[in-house]
C-alpha cells in the first residue's frame, strides 16, 4: 500500500474524531447557554470565543465541515487503496 494512502486514511480518522468532538462540544455548550437572559448569553458566547476561539455556532460549523471533509478523504483513500 502506498505511503500517501496510509496517511490519507490516518488523517481521515483523526479528522473524523475531531469533527465529532467539535460537533458535540458546540452542541453541548450551545444547549447550556442561559437563554432566558440575553446579557448573560452574550457574555457566555464572548467567554467561549476567548477560551475556545469560536462561538458555539462556529464550533458546530467547524465540526460539520471537518466531519464532512474527513468522510470525503476516507472515501478517496479507500478508492486509492483498491486501485
Residue, then its C-alpha position, 0 to 999 in steps of 0.5 A: x500500500x502506498x505511503x500517501x494512502x496510509x496517511x490519507x486514511x490516518x488523517x481521515x480518522x483523526x479528522x473524523x474524531x475531531x469533527x465529532x468532538x467539535x460537533x458535540x462540544x458546540x452542541x453541548x455548550x450551545x444547549x447550556x447557554x442561559x437563554x432566558x437572559x440575553x446579557x448573560x448569553x452574550x457574555x457566555x458566547x464572548x467567554x467561549x470565543x476567548x477560551x475556545x476561539x469560536x462561538x458555539x455556532x462556529x464550533x458546530x460549523x467547524x465540526x460539520x465541515x471537518x466531519x464532512x471533509x474527513x468522510x470525503x478523504x476516507x472515501x478517496x483513500x479507500x478508492x486509492x487503496x483498491x486501485 
